[in-house]
Amino acid sequence: MAEMTGIFYFEWEMRLIEWLQEHIGSSGFGFWVLSNLSAFGEQLLLVAIMGFLYWGLNKEFGKYVGLNVLMVNVWNPMIKNAVLRLRPNFVEGYNVELLRLIDENAGPRDVAAQGYSFPSGHSGNAVTVYGSLAAHEKRNKILWTLAVILPILVGFSRVFVGAHYPTDVFGGWILGVIVVLLIPWLRRKIKNRWLFYGILLLSAVPGFFFCTSNDYFSSFGMLLGFILAEPFEERFVKFSNTRNIFRCILRTIGGGLLYFGLNIVLKLPFPEELLEAGTFVSQMIRMLRYAVIIFAVIGVYPLVFRLTGKLWHDKAPEQPADAGEDAELQQ
């Protein structure tokens, strides 16, 4: 294994990335297909999947998947900031480029924006979300097939675009499997919700002392917003799910627009220089911004469903997301 400050890799990893980029290229249809396989582990699709479940089909299922994804996204950057492995495009002597940026507004060597390399966040996300779907719907062979195939495709894509070494991908897969198995097990064992959430928060707090990349503070804020939003919704909102697919899609689109819209609006009161400074203050603003966003979309946005429910006059009434429905959906 070659090694230097912040950079360590196996020779075969760099040769593989270099070979893939040389033979597939950085443009054309093949490049477009392979690079966009990363989308199966990216924010937009994950928000759509979790939103469709939570806002539309089954809120308990959505919270189950959502919490797993939040935890993998908190622990992943903690490991990254402990290992401090720079991405393959930092290695000198090889013709490897970062072809798909994490942050399009920053340069390929901006570590605070692009993050560190090990483990692969996209790969961990893919295993966590699709593995959670399959683990919840245990008898669904299609979901189990997707839970295997999609993480493999995402991992291959991350290596091809030069964002990760193959060993980063392996690490992401392992972390995803741990989350899918560990978080539901802890929830079954720890009956007190606040004790359960307290343990999860405590596991994430050490990152404040050594994490410098944006993704940790974004994810911690999301986790905090989720923890506050869940009891708020249960006490004050109590929205009902629907089996009407059209309504599920509308709710998901509305929630997605709110999520990305708030992300823009909540930046407006602050100078761009402050938001991008990478200081402790800017990271606290980032954390609180994402906490507010998740609280709004999980806890407050479903209030809209009471109003829109009055617009529907068909024979498919809204369904409560209770334990009975959850069991019925698994059959």
HELIX and SHEET records of a PDB file:
HELIX    1   1 GLU A   11  ILE A   24  1                                  14    
HELIX    2   2 GLY A   28  ASN A   36  1                                   9    
HELIX    3   3 LEU A   37  GLY A   41  5                                   5    
HELIX    4   4 GLN A   43  GLY A   51  1                                   9    
HELIX    5   5 PHE A   52  LEU A   57  3                                   6    
HELIX    6   6 LYS A   59  VAL A   83  1                                  25    
HELIX    7   7 PRO A   88  PHE A   90  5                                   3    
HELIX    8   8 VAL A  111  GLN A  114  1                                   4    
HELIX    9   9 GLY A  121  HIS A  136  1                                  16    
HELIX   10  10 LYS A  141  PHE A  160  1                                  20    
HELIX   11  11 PRO A  166  LYS A  189  1                                  24    
HELIX   12  12 ARG A  193  ALA A  204  1                                  12    
HELIX   13  13 VAL A  205  PHE A  209  5                                   5    
HELIX   14  14 ASN A  214  PHE A  232  1                                  19    
HELIX   15  15 GLU A  233  VAL A  237  3                                   5    
HELIX   16  16 ILE A  245  VAL A  265  1                                  21    
HELIX   17  17 GLU A  272  LEU A  275  1                                   4    
HELIX   18  18 PHE A  280  PHE A  295  1                                  16    
HELIX   19  19 ALA A  296  VAL A  300  3                                   5    
HELIX   20  20 TYR A  301  LEU A  303  5                                   3    
HELIX   21  21 VAL A  304  GLY A  309  1                                   6    
HELIX   22  22 ALA A  323  GLN A  330  1                                   8    
SHEET    1   A 2 ALA A   2  MET A   4  0                                        
SHEET    2   A 2 ILE A   7  TYR A   9 -1                                        
END                                                                             
